[in-house]
Amino acid sequence: MKKVVTFLLTGIIAQSIAGQSFIPSYQDRSNMVSQTNIISNLQEFAAFGVKKTGSQANTDALNWLKSKYISYGYTNSQIVEDPFSYGTTGSKNLVVTKTGTVYPNTYVIICGHFDTINGPGVNDNGSGVSIILEAARILKDVPTEYSIKFINFSGEEQGLLGSYHYADNIAYQGDTRVLDIKLVFNIDQVGGKSGNVNDTVYCDQDLGGVSSNNAASATVTQELRNCTALYSPLQTAVDPAESTDYIPFEEKGEVITGFFERIRSNYPHTSNDTLANTDPVYIYNIGKAAVGALQHFAVATSTLGTDEIRSKNSLENVKIYPNPVKDVIKISLPDSIIKNFSFEITDLAGHSLVKKTNESKIDISNLENGVYIGTLKADNQLVVRKIIVEK
């Protein structure tokens, strides 16, 4: 988690976008980010509780991450547990490598930490974890010219322990550069705050530390802003890079950039850093921007595969509105052919409160003010949304 920053740069990037081409297949893959997966991953991440470095919960979260990557089709040969010393038990980073087709020995690193402190850490940094998982899922079988390393760091909250270990011992050995790193793209605390207008994301730029990499960081940060404008509805601003897992790489002279929430939540590092206090739509939109940017940085193929074409026809664009809702919630399916569906509202603990079949207008006037989960099932697909009741 980064410290509070007051310095801000903003700018119009339309001209720069003109020099960075919109690629339809990149948009198609960005649109494959699933809000249902985002919410499910956040719920599962929160269930491990406080995932402090060296704790059993931290180990359980790492094993959960590993199982996620395996479920996407990554093999044991692609997944490495990277241990480092901490306390009496130590901890581990998780590194998943997808090999590039043209530059297999040059790496784009996308990373974020999974350890938490004093709370479940849904924003800091379950939000980043959920986006990295979605990027890994979507790009699993997409050819990229550069190799990608999806890295889940531990020990961030205790002083960037995992990322320092990786930078000092894996990426480098002493002063010798072992990994040819194209850039490091970090995602930390992008959950937003429930109730805020979360329409802008910070793009982190290297404005300090080793000066030799500042110009290159400025370039990739501008490219990140361009990708955000091209492949998501979000606006961007520039924030100075500091105090998160790209710093150990910056100190080695590597090129860095990253995402961080624009309106800072006050819940991280507390027991209230929960799903109810985040904005899953904001995370979803940052996920779209991240997938677009990662394709750009790793140079993904511009041709969709057959399975990707099928994936475009999902229910993720279903409308469940208004939200917040007072008395009646409405459902609008993207495909008028779909006639049979069910919709269920549960509390955050999973207790069923409302369940309807084939009803597009549902009375929820008996629900108290609060945050709930709405689940729609149709055509063997599942759509999950966070629902806020305000009367």
Contacts in CASP RR format, 6 or more apart in sequence:
PFRMAT RR
TARGET T0000
AUTHOR 0000-0000-0000
METHOD contacts of the structure
MODEL  1
MKKVVTFLLTGIIAQSIAGQSFIPSYQDRSNMVSQTNIISNLQEFAAFGV
KKTGSQANTDALNWLKSKYISYGYTNSQIVEDPFSYGTTGSKNLVVTKTG
TVYPNTYVIICGHFDTINGPGVNDNGSGVSIILEAARILKDVPTEYSIKF
INFSGEEQGLLGSYHYADNIAYQGDTRVLDIKLVFNIDQVGGKSGNVNDT
VYCDQDLGGVSSNNAASATVTQELRNCTALYSPLQTAVDPAESTDYIPFE
EKGEVITGFFERIRSNYPHTSNDTLANTDPVYIYNIGKAAVGALQHFAVA
TSTLGTDEIRSKNSLENVKIYPNPVKDVIKISLPDSIIKNFSFEITDLAG
HSLVKKTNESKIDISNLENGVYIGTLKADNQLVVRKIIVEK
1 124 0 8 1.000
1 125 0 8 1.000
1 156 0 8 1.000
1 157 0 8 1.000
1 188 0 8 1.000
1 189 0 8 1.000
1 243 0 8 1.000
1 244 0 8 1.000
1 268 0 8 1.000
1 269 0 8 1.000
2 188 0 8 1.000
2 189 0 8 1.000
2 242 0 8 1.000
2 243 0 8 1.000
2 244 0 8 1.000
2 260 0 8 1.000
3 242 0 8 1.000
3 243 0 8 1.000
4 264 0 8 1.000
5 239 0 8 1.000
5 240 0 8 1.000
5 242 0 8 1.000
7 207 0 8 1.000
7 239 0 8 1.000
7 240 0 8 1.000
8 237 0 8 1.000
8 238 0 8 1.000
8 239 0 8 1.000
9 205 0 8 1.000
9 237 0 8 1.000
9 238 0 8 1.000
10 237 0 8 1.000
10 238 0 8 1.000
11 237 0 8 1.000
11 238 0 8 1.000
13 222 0 8 1.000
13 225 0 8 1.000
13 226 0 8 1.000
13 229 0 8 1.000
13 236 0 8 1.000
16 222 0 8 1.000
16 225 0 8 1.000
16 226 0 8 1.000
17 226 0 8 1.000
17 229 0 8 1.000
17 230 0 8 1.000
20 223 0 8 1.000
20 226 0 8 1.000
20 227 0 8 1.000
20 230 0 8 1.000
20 296 0 8 1.000
22 230 0 8 1.000
23 295 0 8 1.000
23 302 0 8 1.000
24 302 0 8 1.000
25 300 0 8 1.000
25 301 0 8 1.000
25 302 0 8 1.000
25 303 0 8 1.000
25 304 0 8 1.000
25 308 0 8 1.000
26 230 0 8 1.000
26 231 0 8 1.000
26 291 0 8 1.000
26 292 0 8 1.000
26 295 0 8 1.000
26 296 0 8 1.000
26 300 0 8 1.000
26 302 0 8 1.000
27 230 0 8 1.000
27 231 0 8 1.000
27 292 0 8 1.000
28 304 0 8 1.000
28 308 0 8 1.000
28 312 0 8 1.000
29 138 0 8 1.000
29 139 0 8 1.000
29 142 0 8 1.000
29 291 0 8 1.000
29 292 0 8 1.000
29 295 0 8 1.000
29 300 0 8 1.000
29 304 0 8 1.000
29 308 0 8 1.000
30 231 0 8 1.000
30 232 0 8 1.000
30 287 0 8 1.000
30 288 0 8 1.000
30 289 0 8 1.000
30 291 0 8 1.000
30 292 0 8 1.000
30 295 0 8 1.000
31 288 0 8 1.000
31 312 0 8 1.000
31 316 0 8 1.000
32 138 0 8 1.000
32 291 0 8 1.000
32 308 0 8 1.000
32 311 0 8 1.000
32 312 0 8 1.000
32 314 0 8 1.000
33 131 0 8 1.000
33 134 0 8 1.000
33 138 0 8 1.000
33 284 0 8 1.000
33 287 0 8 1.000
33 288 0 8 1.000
33 291 0 8 1.000
34 134 0 8 1.000
34 314 0 8 1.000
34 316 0 8 1.000
35 280 0 8 1.000
35 281 0 8 1.000
35 284 0 8 1.000
35 316 0 8 1.000
35 383 0 8 1.000
35 384 0 8 1.000
35 385 0 8 1.000
36 316 0 8 1.000
36 382 0 8 1.000
36 383 0 8 1.000
36 384 0 8 1.000
37 130 0 8 1.000
37 133 0 8 1.000
37 134 0 8 1.000
37 137 0 8 1.000
38 130 0 8 1.000
38 131 0 8 1.000
38 134 0 8 1.000
38 280 0 8 1.000
38 283 0 8 1.000
38 284 0 8 1.000
38 287 0 8 1.000
39 275 0 8 1.000
39 280 0 8 1.000
39 373 0 8 1.000
39 384 0 8 1.000
39 385 0 8 1.000
39 386 0 8 1.000
40 384 0 8 1.000
41 68 0 8 1.000
41 126 0 8 1.000
41 129 0 8 1.000
41 130 0 8 1.000
41 133 0 8 1.000
41 134 0 8 1.000
42 122 0 8 1.000
42 126 0 8 1.000
42 127 0 8 1.000
42 130 0 8 1.000
42 275 0 8 1.000
42 278 0 8 1.000
42 280 0 8 1.000
42 283 0 8 1.000
43 275 0 8 1.000
43 373 0 8 1.000
44 64 0 8 1.000
45 61 0 8 1.000
45 64 0 8 1.000
45 114 0 8 1.000
45 120 0 8 1.000
45 121 0 8 1.000
45 122 0 8 1.000
45 126 0 8 1.000
45 129 0 8 1.000
45 130 0 8 1.000
46 120 0 8 1.000
46 121 0 8 1.000
46 122 0 8 1.000
46 126 0 8 1.000
46 274 0 8 1.000
46 275 0 8 1.000
47 120 0 8 1.000
48 57 0 8 1.000
48 60 0 8 1.000
48 61 0 8 1.000
48 64 0 8 1.000
48 120 0 8 1.000
49 57 0 8 1.000
49 116 0 8 1.000
49 119 0 8 1.000
49 120 0 8 1.000
50 57 0 8 1.000
50 116 0 8 1.000
50 117 0 8 1.000
50 118 0 8 1.000
50 119 0 8 1.000
50 120 0 8 1.000
51 57 0 8 1.000
51 58 0 8 1.000
51 60 0 8 1.000
51 61 0 8 1.000
51 114 0 8 1.000
51 115 0 8 1.000
51 116 0 8 1.000
51 120 0 8 1.000
51 121 0 8 1.000
52 58 0 8 1.000
52 115 0 8 1.000
52 116 0 8 1.000
52 117 0 8 1.000
52 157 0 8 1.000
53 86 0 8 1.000
53 90 0 8 1.000
53 91 0 8 1.000
53 115 0 8 1.000
53 154 0 8 1.000
53 155 0 8 1.000
53 157 0 8 1.000
53 158 0 8 1.000
53 161 0 8 1.000
54 86 0 8 1.000
54 87 0 8 1.000
54 89 0 8 1.000
54 90 0 8 1.000
54 91 0 8 1.000
54 154 0 8 1.000
55 89 0 8 1.000
58 91 0 8 1.000
58 114 0 8 1.000
58 115 0 8 1.000
58 154 0 8 1.000
59 91 0 8 1.000
59 92 0 8 1.000
61 114 0 8 1.000
61 115 0 8 1.000
62 81 0 8 1.000
62 92 0 8 1.000
62 94 0 8 1.000
62 114 0 8 1.000
62 152 0 8 1.000
62 154 0 8 1.000
65 94 0 8 1.000
65 114 0 8 1.000
65 129 0 8 1.000
65 133 0 8 1.000
65 152 0 8 1.000
66 79 0 8 1.000
66 81 0 8 1.000
66 94 0 8 1.000
68 133 0 8 1.000
69 78 0 8 1.000
69 79 0 8 1.000
69 94 0 8 1.000
69 96 0 8 1.000
69 133 0 8 1.000
69 136 0 8 1.000
69 150 0 8 1.000
70 76 0 8 1.000
70 79 0 8 1.000
72 136 0 8 1.000
72 137 0 8 1.000
72 140 0 8 1.000
73 140 0 8 1.000
74 96 0 8 1.000
74 98 0 8 1.000
74 136 0 8 1.000
74 140 0 8 1.000
78 96 0 8 1.000
78 97 0 8 1.000
78 98 0 8 1.000
79 94 0 8 1.000
79 95 0 8 1.000
79 96 0 8 1.000
80 94 0 8 1.000
80 95 0 8 1.000
80 96 0 8 1.000
80 97 0 8 1.000
81 92 0 8 1.000
81 93 0 8 1.000
81 94 0 8 1.000
81 95 0 8 1.000
82 92 0 8 1.000
82 93 0 8 1.000
82 94 0 8 1.000
82 95 0 8 1.000
82 162 0 8 1.000
82 165 0 8 1.000
82 166 0 8 1.000
82 170 0 8 1.000
83 90 0 8 1.000
83 91 0 8 1.000
83 92 0 8 1.000
84 90 0 8 1.000
84 91 0 8 1.000
84 92 0 8 1.000
84 93 0 8 1.000
84 154 0 8 1.000
84 161 0 8 1.000
84 162 0 8 1.000
84 165 0 8 1.000
84 169 0 8 1.000
86 155 0 8 1.000
86 158 0 8 1.000
86 161 0 8 1.000
91 115 0 8 1.000
91 154 0 8 1.000
91 155 0 8 1.000
91 161 0 8 1.000
91 162 0 8 1.000
92 154 0 8 1.000
93 151 0 8 1.000
93 152 0 8 1.000
93 153 0 8 1.000
93 154 0 8 1.000
93 162 0 8 1.000
93 163 0 8 1.000
93 165 0 8 1.000
93 166 0 8 1.000
94 114 0 8 1.000
94 151 0 8 1.000
94 152 0 8 1.000
95 149 0 8 1.000
95 150 0 8 1.000
95 151 0 8 1.000
95 152 0 8 1.000
95 166 0 8 1.000
95 170 0 8 1.000
96 136 0 8 1.000
96 149 0 8 1.000
96 150 0 8 1.000
96 151 0 8 1.000
97 107 0 8 1.000
97 147 0 8 1.000
97 148 0 8 1.000
97 149 0 8 1.000
97 150 0 8 1.000
98 136 0 8 1.000
98 139 0 8 1.000
98 140 0 8 1.000
98 144 0 8 1.000
98 147 0 8 1.000
98 148 0 8 1.000
98 149 0 8 1.000
98 150 0 8 1.000
99 147 0 8 1.000
100 143 0 8 1.000
100 144 0 8 1.000
100 145 0 8 1.000
100 146 0 8 1.000
100 147 0 8 1.000
100 148 0 8 1.000
100 298 0 8 1.000
101 143 0 8 1.000
101 144 0 8 1.000
101 145 0 8 1.000
102 145 0 8 1.000
102 146 0 8 1.000
102 299 0 8 1.000
103 145 0 8 1.000
103 146 0 8 1.000
103 147 0 8 1.000
104 147 0 8 1.000
105 147 0 8 1.000
105 180 0 8 1.000
106 146 0 8 1.000
106 147 0 8 1.000
106 180 0 8 1.000
106 181 0 8 1.000
106 182 0 8 1.000
107 146 0 8 1.000
107 147 0 8 1.000
107 148 0 8 1.000
107 149 0 8 1.000
107 179 0 8 1.000
107 180 0 8 1.000
107 181 0 8 1.000
107 182 0 8 1.000
108 144 0 8 1.000
108 146 0 8 1.000
108 147 0 8 1.000
108 148 0 8 1.000
108 149 0 8 1.000
108 182 0 8 1.000
108 183 0 8 1.000
108 185 0 8 1.000
108 294 0 8 1.000
108 297 0 8 1.000
108 298 0 8 1.000
109 148 0 8 1.000
109 149 0 8 1.000
109 151 0 8 1.000
109 181 0 8 1.000
109 183 0 8 1.000
109 184 0 8 1.000
109 185 0 8 1.000
109 249 0 8 1.000
110 132 0 8 1.000
110 135 0 8 1.000
110 148 0 8 1.000
110 149 0 8 1.000
110 150 0 8 1.000
110 151 0 8 1.000
110 185 0 8 1.000
110 186 0 8 1.000
110 187 0 8 1.000
110 290 0 8 1.000
110 294 0 8 1.000
111 132 0 8 1.000
111 149 0 8 1.000
111 150 0 8 1.000
111 151 0 8 1.000
111 152 0 8 1.000
111 153 0 8 1.000
111 163 0 8 1.000
111 184 0 8 1.000
111 185 0 8 1.000
111 186 0 8 1.000
111 187 0 8 1.000
111 245 0 8 1.000
111 246 0 8 1.000
112 125 0 8 1.000
112 128 0 8 1.000
112 129 0 8 1.000
112 132 0 8 1.000
112 151 0 8 1.000
112 152 0 8 1.000
112 153 0 8 1.000
112 156 0 8 1.000
112 186 0 8 1.000
112 187 0 8 1.000
112 188 0 8 1.000
112 244 0 8 1.000
112 245 0 8 1.000
113 125 0 8 1.000
113 152 0 8 1.000
113 153 0 8 1.000
113 154 0 8 1.000
113 155 0 8 1.000
113 156 0 8 1.000
113 157 0 8 1.000
113 163 0 8 1.000
113 188 0 8 1.000
113 244 0 8 1.000
113 245 0 8 1.000
114 125 0 8 1.000
114 126 0 8 1.000
114 129 0 8 1.000
114 152 0 8 1.000
114 153 0 8 1.000
114 154 0 8 1.000
115 153 0 8 1.000
115 154 0 8 1.000
115 155 0 8 1.000
115 156 0 8 1.000
115 157 0 8 1.000
115 158 0 8 1.000
116 124 0 8 1.000
116 125 0 8 1.000
116 126 0 8 1.000
116 157 0 8 1.000
116 273 0 8 1.000
117 157 0 8 1.000
117 269 0 8 1.000
118 269 0 8 1.000
118 270 0 8 1.000
118 271 0 8 1.000
119 269 0 8 1.000
119 270 0 8 1.000
119 271 0 8 1.000
119 273 0 8 1.000
120 271 0 8 1.000
120 273 0 8 1.000
120 274 0 8 1.000
121 268 0 8 1.000
121 273 0 8 1.000
121 274 0 8 1.000
122 191 0 8 1.000
122 273 0 8 1.000
122 274 0 8 1.000
122 275 0 8 1.000
122 277 0 8 1.000
122 278 0 8 1.000
123 189 0 8 1.000
123 190 0 8 1.000
123 191 0 8 1.000
123 192 0 8 1.000
123 261 0 8 1.000
123 265 0 8 1.000
123 267 0 8 1.000
123 268 0 8 1.000
123 273 0 8 1.000
123 277 0 8 1.000
123 278 0 8 1.000
124 188 0 8 1.000
124 189 0 8 1.000
124 268 0 8 1.000
124 269 0 8 1.000
124 273 0 8 1.000
125 156 0 8 1.000
125 187 0 8 1.000
125 188 0 8 1.000
125 189 0 8 1.000
127 187 0 8 1.000
127 189 0 8 1.000
127 190 0 8 1.000
127 191 0 8 1.000
127 192 0 8 1.000
127 278 0 8 1.000
127 283 0 8 1.000
127 286 0 8 1.000
128 187 0 8 1.000
128 188 0 8 1.000
128 189 0 8 1.000
128 190 0 8 1.000
128 283 0 8 1.000
129 152 0 8 1.000
130 283 0 8 1.000
131 187 0 8 1.000
131 190 0 8 1.000
131 283 0 8 1.000
131 286 0 8 1.000
131 287 0 8 1.000
131 290 0 8 1.000
132 150 0 8 1.000
132 152 0 8 1.000
132 187 0 8 1.000
132 290 0 8 1.000
134 287 0 8 1.000
134 291 0 8 1.000
135 150 0 8 1.000
135 287 0 8 1.000
135 290 0 8 1.000
135 291 0 8 1.000
135 294 0 8 1.000
136 150 0 8 1.000
138 291 0 8 1.000
139 148 0 8 1.000
139 291 0 8 1.000
139 294 0 8 1.000
139 295 0 8 1.000
139 298 0 8 1.000
139 300 0 8 1.000
141 307 0 8 1.000
142 295 0 8 1.000
142 300 0 8 1.000
142 301 0 8 1.000
142 308 0 8 1.000
143 300 0 8 1.000
143 301 0 8 1.000
144 295 0 8 1.000
144 298 0 8 1.000
144 299 0 8 1.000
144 300 0 8 1.000
144 301 0 8 1.000
145 298 0 8 1.000
145 299 0 8 1.000
145 300 0 8 1.000
146 182 0 8 1.000
146 297 0 8 1.000
146 298 0 8 1.000
146 299 0 8 1.000
147 298 0 8 1.000
148 294 0 8 1.000
148 298 0 8 1.000
151 166 0 8 1.000
153 160 0 8 1.000
153 162 0 8 1.000
153 163 0 8 1.000
153 166 0 8 1.000
153 245 0 8 1.000
154 161 0 8 1.000
154 162 0 8 1.000
155 161 0 8 1.000
155 162 0 8 1.000
156 162 0 8 1.000
156 163 0 8 1.000
156 188 0 8 1.000
156 244 0 8 1.000
156 245 0 8 1.000
157 269 0 8 1.000
160 243 0 8 1.000
160 244 0 8 1.000
160 245 0 8 1.000
160 247 0 8 1.000
160 248 0 8 1.000
162 245 0 8 1.000
163 245 0 8 1.000
163 246 0 8 1.000
163 247 0 8 1.000
163 248 0 8 1.000
163 249 0 8 1.000
164 248 0 8 1.000
166 248 0 8 1.000
167 248 0 8 1.000
167 249 0 8 1.000
167 251 0 8 1.000
167 252 0 8 1.000
168 174 0 8 1.000
168 248 0 8 1.000
170 178 0 8 1.000
170 179 0 8 1.000
171 177 0 8 1.000
171 178 0 8 1.000
171 179 0 8 1.000
171 181 0 8 1.000
171 249 0 8 1.000
171 252 0 8 1.000
171 254 0 8 1.000
172 178 0 8 1.000
172 179 0 8 1.000
172 252 0 8 1.000
177 252 0 8 1.000
181 249 0 8 1.000
181 254 0 8 1.000
181 255 0 8 1.000
182 255 0 8 1.000
182 297 0 8 1.000
183 216 0 8 1.000
183 220 0 8 1.000
183 254 0 8 1.000
183 255 0 8 1.000
183 256 0 8 1.000
183 257 0 8 1.000
183 297 0 8 1.000
184 246 0 8 1.000
184 249 0 8 1.000
184 250 0 8 1.000
184 254 0 8 1.000
184 255 0 8 1.000
184 256 0 8 1.000
184 257 0 8 1.000
185 224 0 8 1.000
185 256 0 8 1.000
185 257 0 8 1.000
185 258 0 8 1.000
185 290 0 8 1.000
185 293 0 8 1.000
185 294 0 8 1.000
185 297 0 8 1.000
186 204 0 8 1.000
186 244 0 8 1.000
186 245 0 8 1.000
186 246 0 8 1.000
186 256 0 8 1.000
186 257 0 8 1.000
186 258 0 8 1.000
186 259 0 8 1.000
187 258 0 8 1.000
187 259 0 8 1.000
187 286 0 8 1.000
187 290 0 8 1.000
188 244 0 8 1.000
188 245 0 8 1.000
188 258 0 8 1.000
188 259 0 8 1.000
188 260 0 8 1.000
189 260 0 8 1.000
189 261 0 8 1.000
189 265 0 8 1.000
189 268 0 8 1.000
190 201 0 8 1.000
190 259 0 8 1.000
190 260 0 8 1.000
190 261 0 8 1.000
190 282 0 8 1.000
190 283 0 8 1.000
190 286 0 8 1.000
191 198 0 8 1.000
191 261 0 8 1.000
191 265 0 8 1.000
191 278 0 8 1.000
191 279 0 8 1.000
191 282 0 8 1.000
191 283 0 8 1.000
191 286 0 8 1.000
192 198 0 8 1.000
192 261 0 8 1.000
192 263 0 8 1.000
192 265 0 8 1.000
192 278 0 8 1.000
192 279 0 8 1.000
192 282 0 8 1.000
192 283 0 8 1.000
193 261 0 8 1.000
193 263 0 8 1.000
193 264 0 8 1.000
193 265 0 8 1.000
193 266 0 8 1.000
193 267 0 8 1.000
193 277 0 8 1.000
193 278 0 8 1.000
193 279 0 8 1.000
194 276 0 8 1.000
194 277 0 8 1.000
194 278 0 8 1.000
194 279 0 8 1.000
194 371 0 8 1.000
194 388 0 8 1.000
195 279 0 8 1.000
195 388 0 8 1.000
196 263 0 8 1.000
196 279 0 8 1.000
197 263 0 8 1.000
198 261 0 8 1.000
198 262 0 8 1.000
198 263 0 8 1.000
198 279 0 8 1.000
198 281 0 8 1.000
198 282 0 8 1.000
199 233 0 8 1.000
199 234 0 8 1.000
199 235 0 8 1.000
200 234 0 8 1.000
200 235 0 8 1.000
200 236 0 8 1.000
200 237 0 8 1.000
200 262 0 8 1.000
200 263 0 8 1.000
201 228 0 8 1.000
201 234 0 8 1.000
201 235 0 8 1.000
201 236 0 8 1.000
201 237 0 8 1.000
201 259 0 8 1.000
201 260 0 8 1.000
201 261 0 8 1.000
201 262 0 8 1.000
201 286 0 8 1.000
201 289 0 8 1.000
202 236 0 8 1.000
202 237 0 8 1.000
202 238 0 8 1.000
202 239 0 8 1.000
202 259 0 8 1.000
202 260 0 8 1.000
202 261 0 8 1.000
202 262 0 8 1.000
203 221 0 8 1.000
203 224 0 8 1.000
203 225 0 8 1.000
203 228 0 8 1.000
203 236 0 8 1.000
203 237 0 8 1.000
203 238 0 8 1.000
203 239 0 8 1.000
203 257 0 8 1.000
203 258 0 8 1.000
203 259 0 8 1.000
204 221 0 8 1.000
204 238 0 8 1.000
204 239 0 8 1.000
204 240 0 8 1.000
204 241 0 8 1.000
204 246 0 8 1.000
204 256 0 8 1.000
204 257 0 8 1.000
204 258 0 8 1.000
204 259 0 8 1.000
204 260 0 8 1.000
205 217 0 8 1.000
205 218 0 8 1.000
205 221 0 8 1.000
205 238 0 8 1.000
205 239 0 8 1.000
205 240 0 8 1.000
205 241 0 8 1.000
205 257 0 8 1.000
206 213 0 8 1.000
206 214 0 8 1.000
206 217 0 8 1.000
206 218 0 8 1.000
206 221 0 8 1.000
206 241 0 8 1.000
206 250 0 8 1.000
206 255 0 8 1.000
206 256 0 8 1.000
206 257 0 8 1.000
207 214 0 8 1.000
207 240 0 8 1.000
207 241 0 8 1.000
208 214 0 8 1.000
208 240 0 8 1.000
208 241 0 8 1.000
209 250 0 8 1.000
209 251 0 8 1.000
210 250 0 8 1.000
210 251 0 8 1.000
210 252 0 8 1.000
210 253 0 8 1.000
212 253 0 8 1.000
213 250 0 8 1.000
213 253 0 8 1.000
213 254 0 8 1.000
213 255 0 8 1.000
213 256 0 8 1.000
216 255 0 8 1.000
217 241 0 8 1.000
217 250 0 8 1.000
217 255 0 8 1.000
217 256 0 8 1.000
217 257 0 8 1.000
220 255 0 8 1.000
220 256 0 8 1.000
220 257 0 8 1.000
220 297 0 8 1.000
221 238 0 8 1.000
221 257 0 8 1.000
221 258 0 8 1.000
223 293 0 8 1.000
223 296 0 8 1.000
223 297 0 8 1.000
224 236 0 8 1.000
224 257 0 8 1.000
224 258 0 8 1.000
224 259 0 8 1.000
224 289 0 8 1.000
224 293 0 8 1.000
225 236 0 8 1.000
225 238 0 8 1.000
227 289 0 8 1.000
227 292 0 8 1.000
227 293 0 8 1.000
227 296 0 8 1.000
228 234 0 8 1.000
228 236 0 8 1.000
228 289 0 8 1.000
228 293 0 8 1.000
229 235 0 8 1.000
229 236 0 8 1.000
230 292 0 8 1.000
231 288 0 8 1.000
231 289 0 8 1.000
231 291 0 8 1.000
231 292 0 8 1.000
231 293 0 8 1.000
232 285 0 8 1.000
232 286 0 8 1.000
232 287 0 8 1.000
232 288 0 8 1.000
232 289 0 8 1.000
233 285 0 8 1.000
234 285 0 8 1.000
234 286 0 8 1.000
234 289 0 8 1.000
237 262 0 8 1.000
239 260 0 8 1.000
241 247 0 8 1.000
241 250 0 8 1.000
241 256 0 8 1.000
241 257 0 8 1.000
241 258 0 8 1.000
244 260 0 8 1.000
246 256 0 8 1.000
246 257 0 8 1.000
246 258 0 8 1.000
247 256 0 8 1.000
249 256 0 8 1.000
250 256 0 8 1.000
259 286 0 8 1.000
259 289 0 8 1.000
259 290 0 8 1.000
261 282 0 8 1.000
265 273 0 8 1.000
265 277 0 8 1.000
265 278 0 8 1.000
267 273 0 8 1.000
267 274 0 8 1.000
267 277 0 8 1.000
267 278 0 8 1.000
274 348 0 8 1.000
275 348 0 8 1.000
275 371 0 8 1.000
275 386 0 8 1.000
276 348 0 8 1.000
276 370 0 8 1.000
276 371 0 8 1.000
280 385 0 8 1.000
280 386 0 8 1.000
281 386 0 8 1.000
294 300 0 8 1.000
314 381 0 8 1.000
315 333 0 8 1.000
315 334 0 8 1.000
315 335 0 8 1.000
315 338 0 8 1.000
315 376 0 8 1.000
315 378 0 8 1.000
315 379 0 8 1.000
315 381 0 8 1.000
315 383 0 8 1.000
316 383 0 8 1.000
317 334 0 8 1.000
318 331 0 8 1.000
318 332 0 8 1.000
318 333 0 8 1.000
318 334 0 8 1.000
318 376 0 8 1.000
318 383 0 8 1.000
319 330 0 8 1.000
319 331 0 8 1.000
319 332 0 8 1.000
319 334 0 8 1.000
320 329 0 8 1.000
320 330 0 8 1.000
320 331 0 8 1.000
320 332 0 8 1.000
320 374 0 8 1.000
320 376 0 8 1.000
320 383 0 8 1.000
320 385 0 8 1.000
320 387 0 8 1.000
321 329 0 8 1.000
321 330 0 8 1.000
321 332 0 8 1.000
322 329 0 8 1.000
322 330 0 8 1.000
323 329 0 8 1.000
323 385 0 8 1.000
323 386 0 8 1.000
323 387 0 8 1.000
323 388 0 8 1.000
324 388 0 8 1.000
324 389 0 8 1.000
324 390 0 8 1.000
325 364 0 8 1.000
325 387 0 8 1.000
325 388 0 8 1.000
325 389 0 8 1.000
325 390 0 8 1.000
326 365 0 8 1.000
326 389 0 8 1.000
326 390 0 8 1.000
326 391 0 8 1.000
327 363 0 8 1.000
327 364 0 8 1.000
327 365 0 8 1.000
327 391 0 8 1.000
328 361 0 8 1.000
328 362 0 8 1.000
328 363 0 8 1.000
328 364 0 8 1.000
328 365 0 8 1.000
329 361 0 8 1.000
329 362 0 8 1.000
329 364 0 8 1.000
329 387 0 8 1.000
330 360 0 8 1.000
330 361 0 8 1.000
330 362 0 8 1.000
331 341 0 8 1.000
331 343 0 8 1.000
331 359 0 8 1.000
331 360 0 8 1.000
331 361 0 8 1.000
331 362 0 8 1.000
331 376 0 8 1.000
332 360 0 8 1.000
333 341 0 8 1.000
333 378 0 8 1.000
338 378 0 8 1.000
338 379 0 8 1.000
339 358 0 8 1.000
340 357 0 8 1.000
340 358 0 8 1.000
340 378 0 8 1.000
341 357 0 8 1.000
341 358 0 8 1.000
341 376 0 8 1.000
341 377 0 8 1.000
341 378 0 8 1.000
342 355 0 8 1.000
342 356 0 8 1.000
342 357 0 8 1.000
342 358 0 8 1.000
342 376 0 8 1.000
342 377 0 8 1.000
342 378 0 8 1.000
343 354 0 8 1.000
343 355 0 8 1.000
343 356 0 8 1.000
343 357 0 8 1.000
343 359 0 8 1.000
343 362 0 8 1.000
343 374 0 8 1.000
343 375 0 8 1.000
343 376 0 8 1.000
343 377 0 8 1.000
344 352 0 8 1.000
344 354 0 8 1.000
344 355 0 8 1.000
344 356 0 8 1.000
344 374 0 8 1.000
344 375 0 8 1.000
344 377 0 8 1.000
345 352 0 8 1.000
345 353 0 8 1.000
345 354 0 8 1.000
345 355 0 8 1.000
345 362 0 8 1.000
345 364 0 8 1.000
345 367 0 8 1.000
345 372 0 8 1.000
345 373 0 8 1.000
345 374 0 8 1.000
345 375 0 8 1.000
345 387 0 8 1.000
346 352 0 8 1.000
346 353 0 8 1.000
346 372 0 8 1.000
346 373 0 8 1.000
346 374 0 8 1.000
346 375 0 8 1.000
347 353 0 8 1.000
347 372 0 8 1.000
347 373 0 8 1.000
348 371 0 8 1.000
348 372 0 8 1.000
348 373 0 8 1.000
350 373 0 8 1.000
353 367 0 8 1.000
353 372 0 8 1.000
354 362 0 8 1.000
354 364 0 8 1.000
354 367 0 8 1.000
356 362 0 8 1.000
364 389 0 8 1.000
367 389 0 8 1.000
368 389 0 8 1.000
369 389 0 8 1.000
369 390 0 8 1.000
369 391 0 8 1.000
370 388 0 8 1.000
370 389 0 8 1.000
370 390 0 8 1.000
371 386 0 8 1.000
371 387 0 8 1.000
371 388 0 8 1.000
371 389 0 8 1.000
372 386 0 8 1.000
372 387 0 8 1.000
372 388 0 8 1.000
372 389 0 8 1.000
373 384 0 8 1.000
373 385 0 8 1.000
373 386 0 8 1.000
373 387 0 8 1.000
374 384 0 8 1.000
374 385 0 8 1.000
374 386 0 8 1.000
374 387 0 8 1.000
375 382 0 8 1.000
375 383 0 8 1.000
375 384 0 8 1.000
376 382 0 8 1.000
376 383 0 8 1.000
376 384 0 8 1.000
376 385 0 8 1.000
377 383 0 8 1.000
END
